[in-house]
């Protein structure tokens, strides 16, 4: 067979050639933009020539602090297109972590959305490798800023060459992108993505038994472009010629619902907290969501009640996928098999709530206390993965030796697997609750809690117990306007028929808002501290 390298630049070149009229619809701070792939291609080529003028060389890191919009998409292809490395930085991290990430990656240039400028101005003096800043704005004049040198993205593009070629001779194993974990403990860990890995992952998103992305789709990634490359959807959608709808900065559930209706979105993707917000919006106003063929959920397990509401109340197909920063990210995908279509409604719902089977191209092992677990959906074990879009180390980080062992990524996720090979996330290794020598899954209790009509959000953490070692505590956010009085007893009684006695929470605590990570997951570390404070517990 021919030696034909798989490169990120070739993906946009295909969109330019075969889908020049297809649109990228992009919401920015000030306006809604309508661009074609011909426009995106020309602007990306201008960007590549500008990067050269700014001194960016092969292998240099190009950092972004930006929301989901067309300019960010152009950098997705522009930086790798000249052999540099796209480094998407999580805007929602603490300033300390952002400083660490930029310095550790050794970013040479930062592309910054205008609303993020104040954050970077405060830490500029602590950035050791950045040589220039570029602000992305719709305004004609540069905003007042202490950043120096500061350039306007649009002004730079005007001076760029619209015919600049994508670099040739790239080794497909060269680094094209990088992202850092959101780090619930310790410093963030860097993961690099090769050209080959990104392209193969994009192929995987186009398989009919995964997301089945194609030219006919209108894709709206709600998951941020700084979170594992928006799960690879911008890369795959561009390559396949899908229409893209980019919801922009600080979107609301109302904007998402309006965009779904206005643009006929067919596929959208995000974490469970996003879909809880959208459900609430759909309950309050009428929207035409009939175009949707897939709401894709990842990041953490979606509760049965959420899946049921989307599918039965709103007739919107809801799908689970599983992955991580280290897996580019899609590793498993949940779809009913052909012979499972005749399952009862309850059985179908239970199956859809699982994280699915391994995506073609990857391998997995599930290791328990006594080696590989049985495929009986009972025995728990840690999920191990390997494959062409799975990382093999953290970037310049000694913690690699604990996560990448004998050619396998140890995910830290505890799962069960049934006889069909379908996995179910039970918990993170650090979040499992051990009571009287038995394991309790916080995820299972959380999913049951969310099914209660009064509960908007729920998380379960453990506290020490002198007799049982640990016991579960339920932390819930009630739906707006509901009173707490009498709710604790009602919630425990609601759970009682569903679990063994030792699984039942010892207490129910009520919160106005649950602490979350920068990517919308429950921040259990902080929640544990709040619970310990409630009970005056010491570490």
N, C-alpha and C positions, 0 to 999 in steps of 0.2 A: 504494500500500500504506500501511497505518497506520504511524504513527510510534510504535513500541512499544520502549522502551529495554530492553536486555538487562542485567539487574542480578543481582548475587550474592544479594541478599535474596530475590528471587523464586524462587530455586532451593529454599531451605528452606521457603518458603511452600507450594510445590507438595508437598513431602514431608509437611508438616503436614496438608494437605487430603486427599491421596490415599493416603498410606501411614502413617497415624498409628499403626498397630499394628506396623509393621516395626521391627526391633531394631537398636540399636547396642550391641555387646558390647565392653566396655572394661576392659582390665587396667590398674590403677593400682599404686602401690607396695604397698598393703595389701589390696586386694580386687579381685574381678571384679564389674563393674557390668553390669546389664542395663537398658537404657533403650529407650523407643520414640521414634519421630520426634515423637510428640506431646510426650513429655517433653523432648526436645532443643529443640523449638520453644519451649516455655514457658520453659525455662531460658535460652535465647538471648535471648528478649524481656526477661526479668529482667536479663540482662547488659547489654543495650542501655540500659535505664533507669539502671542503675548507672554505666555509662560517662558518661552525661549528668551524673549527680550528681557524678562525679569531675572534671567540667570538660572532658571530651573533646569537641572540636568537629569539624566537617567538615574533613577533610584532615589532622587530627592523626594521628601515628604511634602505633600500639598494638603494643608489642613483646612477643614470646613467647619464652621459653626453656623448652621443654617437649617431652616425648616424645609418642608416638602414643596419645591417649586422648580420652575424650568431652569433657572440659573444653577441650582444645585445639580440638576440632571446633566447639564453641560459639563460640569466639573467631573462628574462620574466617568465621562468618556474622555474629556480633555486631558486630565492628568495621566491616566494610563496610556492615552494615545500618543504621548511623547516619551513613554518609558518611565515616567515618574510614578509616584504612589499616592492614590487617593486615600486620605486619612479623615474619616468622618468622626467628629468629636461631639460627644453627648452634651448638649447645651444645659441639660438639667442637673448635671453633676455639681458637686461643691466646687468653689474656686480652687481649693487646695488640690482636688483631684484633676481639675482641668490643667492647672499649672504642671502637675506631675506628668500628665499624659502628653502635653505638647513638648515638654523638655525631653521626656523619655523617647518619644518618637523622633525627635529632632526635626520638627516641622520647619520648613524654610519660608513658606508663605502661608498666611491665613486668609481665607475668604470668609467674610463675616456678614451676617444679616444685620441691618441697621439697628434693630432693637437689642442686639447682643453687644453692640459697641461699648456700652457702659461697663459691662462685665470685663471685657478685655482691657479697657482703659485702666481699671483698678489693678490689673495683674501684669501689665506690660513690662514693668521693670524686672519682673521675676522670670520672664521668658528669655532663655539663653541662646536660642538658635534662630528665632524668627527675624527675617530681614525686611519683610514688607507686609503691609496689611491692605486688603482690598475689600471695600464695603459694597454690598449688594443692595441696591435701592432703586426705586422708580423715580426718585427726585433728580432733577437736572443738576443740582449743586451738591457738593460734598457736605455732609453734616459737620458741624463743629465737633472737633475731637482732638484729644491730645496724642492720638496714635500717630507715629511717624516712622517711615513714610506711609501715607494713606492715599490709596488710589480709588477711583470710581470704576466699578466693574464695567458699566456700560460705556464709559469714555475709553477705557482700555480696549474694549471690543471694537470700537469704531476705528481704532488705529491698527487692528489686526488684519491678517491676510485670510480672506474667506476661502482660499484654495489650498491652504497649508495641508500637506499630506500627513496621514498617520504614519508613525515611524515603522520602518520595515526591519525585519531581522530580529524581532523580539523573541526571546526564548519563552515559550508558553509557561514555563515553570518560574519565570521571574515574578516578583511581587507586583500586583496591580492595585491592591487596596489593603487597608488595615483598619481595625476597630478595637476598642478596648471594652472589656467587660464593665458592667455597672458597679461591681465591687460592693456587695453588701457587707463584706468584711475585708480589711486590708486594702492595699493599693490596687487600682484597676490592673488587669492583665491584658497585654496586647496580643492580638491574633492577626496574622497576615494572610492574605488571600492571593493565590496565584492567578494569572490570566486563565490558565487551564481549569482551575477549580471553579472560577466564576462562570465560565462558559458551560462547563458540564452541569453545574447547579442550575443554570438557566434552562438547559435541555430538560432537566428533571422537572422543572415547573411546567413544562409544556406537555408532559405525558398525560394521557387521558385519565389515568388512574391517580393522578395527583391533582394539581390545579387546572390542568388542561388549558393553559393560557394559549391564545391564538390571535390571529389578526382580527377576528370578529369581536373580540372582547373590548370592553371599556373598563380599564383597570384603575381603581382608586386605592393606592396604598395609604392607609391611615397611620400605620406603624411608621415612626419617623425615619427619614433617610439616614439619620445618625445612629439608628438601631439595627445593626447587622445589615446595612445597605437596604433598609426597608424590606427585609427578607428576600432580597434579590429581585423583587418585582420590577423596579425600574429597568434593570438590565434585561430581563427576559421580555418585558413588554416592548421595549425598543427593538430588540432583535426580531421579534415576531410581528412587529408592526401594529400592535394593539394601540388603540386610543388610550391616552393616559389623562387622568384627572388628578391634579395635585392640590390638596386642600389647603396648603399654605400655613402661615403662622397662626398659632393660638386659635385653632378652629374650635367650633362648638358642635354639639350633637345636632343642633338646628342646621348649621351649615352642611354637615354631612348628609342629613336627610334631604335638604334642598338640592344638593349636587347629585345625589342618587336619582332624584326625580327629573331634574333639569337635563342631565347629560346621559341618562339611560345607563348608569353604571351597572356592569354585569358581575364584576368581581371586586371585592374590597377585603382588606386584611387589617387586623389589629388585635390588641390584647383584650381579655374579658372586660376590663373596666370601661373600655371604649364602647363595647356592645351593651353593657348595662345602661350607659348614658343614652345611647341611641334608642334602646327599648323604651326608656322613659319618654323620650321625645315622640316616638311613634304612638305612644299611648295618649299623648296630649293633643296632637294634631294629626290630621289625615294627610298622608303622602302617598304618591304612587311609587311603590317599590317593586313593581312587577318585573322590571328589567333584571333584577338581581338573580343570578343563578348560583352565587356562592358568597357567603360571608365566611371568611377564613379566620380562624381563631388560633392563636398561639401565645407563647409567653408563660401561660399557666393554664391549668385545666378549667374549662368553662363548666359551670354547674348545669345539671340536668334541666333545672327550671328555665335557664336562659335559652338553652337549645330548644326546649319545648315551646317557649313563647315565640321564638323566631319562626319555627316551622309550622306550628299549629295556629297561632294567632295571626301571623303576618304572611304565612306561606313563603317564607324566605329560607332556602336551603342553607344549613349551617354545618361547617366542616372544621374538624380539628386537625392541626398539624403540630409536630413537635420538633424542636431543634434548639440550638444554642449559638452563642457567638462563635464558638469553636467549630460549628458545623455548617456555617455559611448561609442560612441556618437549617434548611429543611432536611430532616432525617427520616421522619415517619409521617404517614398521612392516613387519615381515617376515612375509608369509603366502604360501604356495604359490598360484599362480594355478590356475584350474580345469583348464587343459590341462597343468599340471605334476604332476598327481596320479599319473601313470603313470611318473614318473622312478624310476630304480633307488634302492635304499635309500641308497647312497653319494651319488648326485646330490641326493637330497632333503635329506640331512644337510648337504651343502655349501651348498645354497640356504638352508636354515634358519639357517645360521651367519652369513649376511649381514644387513645392517641394513635391508633391504627397500626399498620404494618410498615416494615422497612421500605424506603424508597429504593427502586432498582439501582444497582451500582454500589450499594453500601453493604457492610456486614455488621452483625451485632452478636454480643454475648451478654448474658445476664448472670452475674456472679453473686451467690449468696454465701452464707457462712461455711457451707460444705461444698463449694465449687459451683458449677453451673446448675441453675434451678430447673425444676421440672416445669414443663409447659402445662400447668394445671390451674393457672390463674389464682393460686393460693400462696405459693412460696414466693417470698420477696427477694429481690437482689438488685445490685447496682447495674445500670445499663452501661455497657462498653460498646464503642463504635469505632469503625475504621472505614476508609474509602477515599476516593479521589478529591472530595471537597471537605474532608475532615482535617483540621489542623494537626500537625505533628509536634508542635511545641508552642510555648508562649514566647513572645518576642523579648529576647534579652532578659529572661526572668528565671531565677532558680526554681520557682514553683513548678516548672515543667516536669521535674522528675517525679512529682507526686500525682500528676494528672495523665501523663503520657508514658505508659509502661508496656514494654514488649510489643510496640506497634499498635496499641489500642488507646483510645481516649477514654478515660474513666470520667463519666459525666457527672457523678455525684447525685444522679437521680435514681431513686428507688422505684422499681416497677414490678408488676406481675405480668406474665404472658400466658395467654390461653392456648389451647391446642391448635388454634388457627394461626398462631404467631402474632396475634394482636396484642400490643402492649397497653398497659394502663399505668399511668404515673400514680404512684402511691404517695410519694413525698420526696423532698430533698433528704439526703442522708442526715443532714444536721437538724432537720425539722421533725423527723420521726419521734414519736412519744413512746417511751418505754414504761409500762405500768405492770408491776407484779411479774416481771419477766416476759411480758407479751408486748408486741408492737402495736401501736395505734396509729392509723393514718389520719393526719390532720386534714388532708385533702378530702377524704371521704366525708368527714364530719362537716367540713365547710360546704361541700356540695349539697348535703342534706339541709343545712341551715338556709342556704339561698332559696331552696324550694318553698320555704315558708313565705306566705304572701306579705307579711309585715316587714321582711328583712330585705334591705337594699344591698348591703355588703356584709361579708363575714370572714373572719380569720380565726384560726385556732392555734394557740401556743400552749406550751407546757410550763408548769411551775413545779418546783421540788416538793416531794411529799415524803414524810418520814417513814410511812408504812409501805407505800407502793412505788417509791422511787420518783415517779413523775405522775402528774395528773393533768388532764386537758382543761383549758379555760377557753370559753367561746367569747369572742370579741365581735360585736355586731353594730352595724349602722342601720337604724330603722328607716323606713320610707318616710318622706316628708310629712309632718303633721301628726305623726303617731306618738302616743304617750307611752312612757316606759312602764307605768304602773301595771303590775300583773303580768308583764310580758315575759319575765324570766321563767316563771312556772309554766307558762304556755309553751315556751320554746323547748324546755326540757321534756315536757309531755309529748310534744311533737316528735322529738328525736327518739323517745323511749322504745317504740315498736321497731325501730330500724337498726338498733345496735345492741350488742351485749352490754350488760350493766356497767362493766369497767370502762367502756368507751364513752359513756355519757359525760359531758362536761361537768366538772365540780361546781362551776359557777358560770354565769353569763354577765359580761360587762358591756355597757352601752357607751358608744362613742358618737360624737357629732361627725367625725371624719376619721377614716383609717389612714395611718401613715403609709406612704407608697414610695417605691423606688423611682428613679428617674425614668424608667420605662413602663411605669404603671403597675408593677407587681406590688403585692403587699410587702411592706418592709417589716419583716417579722422580728428582726433584731431590735428595732425601736419599739415595736409593740410589746415585746417581752419586757423591756425596761419599764414601760408604762404600767404593765401588769404587776411587775415586781414592786414598783412604787405603791401601787394600790394596796398591796398586801404587806408592805413594809418588809420585803424580803431582801436579804443581802446576798451578794455573789459568793 
